[in-house]
Amino acid sequence: MTSDDAQNELDARVREMMRWHFSPETGTPFWLDWKQSVGWDPREEVTRYADMVKFDHFKDEWLRDEPNERFVPNAYKGKPFNIFETGGTTGLPKQRIGWEDYKHDYEMFSGTLSDESFPRNGNWIMVGPTGPRRLRLAVEHLANFRGGSCYFVDLDPRWVKKLIARKQLDEVERYQKHVVDQAVEIIKHRNISCMFTTPRILESIGERISIPSHGIKGIFCGGTTMTPQSVRFWCEEVLEGKTQLVPTYGNTLMGLACSIPLDKTYSVTYYAPQPRAVLRVVDANDTARTVEYDEYGRVELTTLTHEFFMPRFLERDEAIRRKPHEPYPWDGVGDVRPFGALEGKVIEGVY
C-alpha cells in the first residue's frame, strides 16, 4: 500500500463514519444531539481526514458525565455492551463501551507477531491491569485467537498511584513483590510461551528468574515511557538476547498501535491501526498544527469505528513525529513519554 492509498482509505473511512454516527438510523444519540446544538452537519462538511479539525477536541469528561447509553449507536440499540474503564485514580473513571472492537484490534495485532517468538497454540500469561479494563479481555482474545489459553495476575494501578502520592513507597514495593511472586510461581509451574506485562514488572520478574530459561519466547510489553536505554537493558540483560520484546502503545480509547522492529538505536516508534484510529503529533500551543518530522509534540487521537467515534482527543502523552515506515505508510509516534515530563513530576506507578 502506498501513502496515497492509505490516505484515500482513511478519507473514505472518515466519510463512512460521518454517515454512520450522524444519521438518525444508525447514529449515536450523543453525536446526533451534538449536531443539532452546533448547527452544522459533519456528513456534509467532513469529507476527508483533513476536515477533522472542524471538530473541537473531544472532552474526556464526556466519558465520565454522560450516561453510557448515550454512546450506543442506534444500529446497536438493545444489544448489551461491555464497559471498559480508564483512569479513575480519583473520582469516576472514564468509561468506554464496546462490543467487538477489542477483538478486531487484537486480531490485527496478531498478524504482526512472528510465530517463532509467539508460537501458535502457545499459552500466555498477562501480568497487568485486569478488572474493568479492556486489556484483560483483549489479551485473552489474542491468546485464544492464536490457539492458546491465558493465565492472569492482576495489578491495580489506581491503588499504586495512591500509595505513591502518599509517599508510601514501602507499600508500593510490597505490593509489587506480591504481584511478581504470583507471576513467578505460575511461570515456573505452567507451560507458558508468551507474556504481556508492563516494563517495571518485567524487570522485577527478570530479577527473580531467567525468563528465556522458563520457555517464554515473546514479550508483548505496554507502558508509557520506554527510553532507548531502558529498551536496550530489557533486551540484552532482562531477556538475555533470547526472548523477543515487542513494545506496544495502546489504550481503551484507541486500541493498539504497533511498533516497528527494534534496531541498534533501540528507539521505539509506534504506528496507529489506521484507518480505525489515527495518531497525530500536534503543537501543544496550537493544536490545529501538526509538528514537523522529528519534533516533539502532544499526541492527538481520533478513533473511527462503528462502535465508537472520538475526534481529536488530546492524550496525556507527548512524542516525536516520525515518518512513515514499511509496512505503515502513515505517520508514527516515537519515544512516547507523559506530557509535560520535562516540566514536572509525573506519576507512572508500576508502568
C-alpha positions in Angstrom: 0.0 0.0 0.0 1.3 3.5 -0.9 0.9 6.6 1.2 -1.7 7.8 -1.3 -3.6 4.5 -1.0 -3.5 4.8 2.8 -4.8 8.4 2.7 -7.6 7.5 0.3 -8.6 4.6 2.6 -8.6 6.9 5.6 -10.6 9.6 3.9 -13.2 7.0 2.8 -13.3 5.8 6.4 -14.0 9.3 7.6 -16.9 9.7 5.2 -18.3 6.3 6.2 -18.1 7.2 10.0 -19.7 10.6 9.5 -22.7 8.9 7.7 -22.8 6.2 10.4 -22.6 8.3 13.6 -24.6 11.3 12.3 -27.5 9.6 10.5 -30.7 9.0 12.5 -31.0 5.4 11.5 -27.5 4.2 12.7 -26.2 7.3 14.6 -25.1 7.8 18.2 -27.5 9.8 20.4 -24.7 11.9 21.8 -23.4 12.9 18.4 -26.9 13.4 16.9 -27.7 15.9 19.8 -24.3 17.5 19.3 -25.0 18.0 15.6 -28.2 19.9 16.5 -26.5 22.0 19.1 -23.7 23.2 16.7 -25.9 23.8 13.7 -23.7 22.0 11.1 -23.7 18.5 9.6 -20.4 16.5 9.6 -21.9 14.3 6.8 -21.6 17.3 4.5 -18.6 19.2 5.9 -16.2 16.4 7.0 -15.4 14.5 3.8 -11.7 13.7 4.5 -9.4 13.4 7.4 -8.0 16.9 6.9 -11.5 18.2 7.8 -11.4 16.7 11.2 -10.0 20.0 12.6 -13.6 21.3 12.2 -14.3 19.4 15.4 -13.2 20.7 18.7 -11.2 18.4 21.0 -13.2 15.6 22.4 -13.6 16.2 26.2 -12.7 13.3 28.5 -15.3 14.4 31.0 -18.0 13.4 28.5 -16.9 9.8 29.1 -17.4 10.4 32.9 -20.5 12.5 32.9 -22.6 11.2 30.0 -24.7 8.1 30.6 -23.1 5.2 28.7 -26.3 4.6 26.8 -25.8 8.0 25.0 -22.9 6.4 23.2 -24.8 3.4 21.9 -25.3 3.8 18.1 -28.9 3.3 17.1 -27.7 0.4 15.0 -26.7 -1.3 18.2 -29.7 -0.3 20.3 -30.8 -3.1 22.7 -27.6 -5.0 22.3 -25.7 -5.5 25.7 -22.4 -3.8 25.8 -19.0 -4.2 27.5 -18.0 -1.4 29.8 -14.3 -0.6 29.9 -12.6 1.9 32.2 -9.6 4.1 32.0 -8.2 6.4 34.6 -10.1 6.8 37.9 -7.3 7.2 40.4 -9.6 9.8 41.9 -13.3 10.2 41.1 -15.3 8.4 38.5 -13.2 6.8 35.8 -13.7 7.4 32.1 -15.8 4.7 30.6 -15.9 3.5 27.1 -18.5 0.9 25.9 -17.9 -1.6 23.2 -18.9 -4.9 21.5 -16.3 -6.3 19.1 -13.7 -3.6 18.6 -11.2 -5.1 21.0 -11.4 -8.4 19.1 -10.8 -6.7 15.7 -7.9 -4.6 17.1 -6.1 -7.6 18.6 -6.6 -9.8 15.6 -5.0 -7.2 13.5 -2.1 -7.0 16.0 -1.8 -10.8 15.9 -0.9 -10.5 12.3 2.2 -8.6 13.2 3.6 -11.2 15.6 6.1 -13.9 14.4 5.1 -17.5 15.0 8.7 -18.2 16.1 8.6 -15.7 19.1 4.9 -16.0 19.7 4.2 -19.7 18.9 0.7 -20.7 17.7 -1.1 -22.8 20.3 1.2 -21.5 23.0 -0.2 -20.4 26.3 0.1 -16.8 27.6 0.4 -15.0 30.9 -0.8 -11.5 31.5 0.7 -9.6 34.5 -1.1 -6.3 34.5 -4.3 -4.4 35.0 -7.4 -6.6 34.6 -10.6 -5.7 36.4 -12.8 -3.3 34.4 -10.1 -2.7 31.7 -10.3 -3.7 28.1 -6.8 -5.1 28.2 -7.9 -8.2 30.2 -10.4 -9.4 27.6 -8.2 -8.2 24.7 -5.0 -10.2 25.8 -7.1 -13.3 26.4 -8.7 -13.0 23.0 -5.3 -12.6 21.5 -4.1 -15.8 23.2 -7.3 -17.7 22.1 -7.1 -16.3 18.6 -3.6 -17.7 18.3 -4.7 -21.1 19.7 -3.6 -20.7 23.3 -5.0 -20.1 26.8 -4.2 -17.2 29.1 -3.2 -17.1 32.8 -3.7 -13.8 34.7 -2.1 -11.9 37.6 -4.0 -8.8 38.5 -2.4 -5.4 39.1 -4.3 -2.4 40.3 -2.5 0.8 39.1 -5.0 3.1 40.8 -4.0 1.8 44.2 -0.3 2.0 43.4 -0.7 5.6 42.3 -2.5 6.5 45.5 0.4 4.9 47.5 3.0 6.9 45.6 1.0 10.1 46.0 1.0 9.4 49.8 4.8 8.6 49.6 4.1 5.1 50.9 6.9 3.7 48.8 7.5 0.7 51.1 3.9 -0.3 50.5 4.5 0.1 46.7 7.4 -2.3 47.0 5.4 -4.8 49.0 2.5 -4.7 46.5 4.9 -5.1 43.5 6.5 -8.1 45.3 3.0 -9.6 45.9 2.3 -9.3 42.1 5.7 -10.6 41.0 5.5 -13.6 43.5 2.3 -14.7 41.8 3.6 -14.4 38.3 6.9 -16.2 39.0 5.0 -19.2 40.5 2.8 -19.5 37.5 5.7 -19.2 35.1 7.6 -21.8 37.0 4.8 -24.4 37.1 2.9 -23.9 33.9 3.7 -24.3 30.2 3.8 -20.7 29.0 5.3 -19.3 25.8 4.2 -15.7 25.7 3.7 -12.9 28.2 2.1 -9.4 28.4 3.3 -7.2 31.2 4.5 -3.6 32.0 8.2 -2.6 31.8 8.6 -2.3 35.6 7.0 -5.7 36.3 9.1 -7.2 33.5 12.3 -6.0 35.2 11.2 -7.4 38.6 10.3 -10.8 37.1 13.7 -10.8 35.4 15.4 -10.2 38.7 13.8 -13.4 40.1 14.1 -15.9 37.3 15.6 -16.3 33.8 12.7 -15.6 31.6 14.1 -17.3 28.5 15.0 -20.4 30.5 11.4 -20.8 31.5 10.3 -21.2 28.0 8.9 -17.7 27.3 9.8 -16.8 23.7 8.0 -13.5 23.2 7.1 -10.5 25.4 4.3 -8.1 24.4 5.1 -5.1 26.7 3.0 -2.0 27.2 3.9 1.1 29.1 4.2 4.8 28.5 7.9 5.6 28.9 10.3 3.3 27.0 13.6 5.1 26.6 16.2 3.6 24.2 18.5 3.0 27.2 15.7 1.0 29.0 14.7 -0.9 26.0 18.3 -2.0 25.4 18.6 -3.1 29.0 15.4 -5.2 28.8 16.5 -6.8 25.5 20.1 -7.6 26.5 20.0 -8.1 30.2 16.5 -9.0 31.3 15.7 -11.1 28.2 19.3 -12.2 27.7 19.0 -11.5 23.9 16.9 -14.7 23.6 13.3 -13.6 24.1 11.8 -11.1 21.6 10.5 -7.8 23.1 7.5 -6.3 21.2 6.7 -2.8 22.7 3.2 -1.6 22.2 1.3 1.7 22.8 -2.4 1.4 23.3 -5.3 2.2 25.5 -9.1 1.7 25.9 -9.9 4.6 23.6 -7.5 3.8 20.7 -6.9 0.1 20.5 -3.3 -0.9 19.8 -0.5 0.8 18.0 2.2 -1.5 16.7 5.9 -0.9 16.9 8.4 -1.4 14.1 11.2 -3.9 14.7 13.8 -2.6 17.1 17.1 -1.5 15.5 20.5 -0.8 17.1 19.3 2.6 18.4 16.6 0.8 20.5 14.3 3.8 19.9 10.6 2.8 19.8 8.2 4.1 17.2 4.6 3.2 17.0 2.0 3.3 14.2 -1.7 3.6 14.8 -4.1 1.0 13.5 -5.3 3.1 10.6 -8.0 3.7 9.4 -9.6 2.5 12.7 -7.7 5.1 14.7 -5.3 7.9 13.8 -2.5 9.5 15.9 -1.3 13.0 15.2 1.5 14.9 16.9 0.4 18.4 17.4 1.8 21.7 18.7 0.7 21.9 22.3 0.1 25.6 22.0 -1.6 25.4 18.6 -3.2 22.0 18.3 -4.5 22.7 14.7 -0.9 22.5 13.6 1.0 19.2 13.1 4.6 19.5 14.2 7.4 18.8 11.8 9.0 15.4 11.5 11.5 14.6 14.3 9.9 17.2 16.6 8.2 16.6 19.9 4.5 17.5 20.3 1.4 16.4 22.1 -0.3 13.2 20.9 -3.8 13.6 19.5 -6.0 10.6 18.9 -9.0 10.2 16.6 -11.0 6.9 16.8 -13.1 5.9 13.8 -15.0 2.7 14.3 -18.7 1.8 14.0 -18.8 1.3 17.8 -17.0 4.5 18.8 -16.3 7.9 17.2 -13.9 10.2 19.1 -12.4 13.2 17.3 -9.2 14.9 18.3 -8.7 13.6 21.8 -5.6 15.1 23.4 -3.7 12.2 25.1 -1.7 12.6 28.3 1.4 11.8 26.2 3.9 13.6 24.0 6.0 12.0 21.3 8.3 12.7 18.3 6.5 12.7 15.0 8.1 10.0 12.9 8.0 9.4 9.1 6.0 6.5 7.6 7.8 3.2 7.7 7.1 -0.1 5.9 4.5 -1.6 6.3 2.8 1.5 7.7 2.5 4.3 5.1 1.4 6.9 7.6 3.0 9.0 10.4 4.3 7.3 13.6 4.9 8.4 17.1 8.3 7.9 18.7 9.8 7.9 22.2 6.5 8.4 23.8 6.5 9.9 27.3 4.0 11.6 29.6 3.0 15.0 28.5 5.0 17.6 30.5 7.5 15.1 31.7 10.3 17.6 31.4 8.4 20.3 33.2 7.1 18.5 36.3 6.8 15.3 38.2 4.7 12.6 36.6 3.4 9.6 38.5 3.6 6.4 36.4 3.2 3.9 39.2 4.0 0.3 38.2 4.2 1.1 34.5 
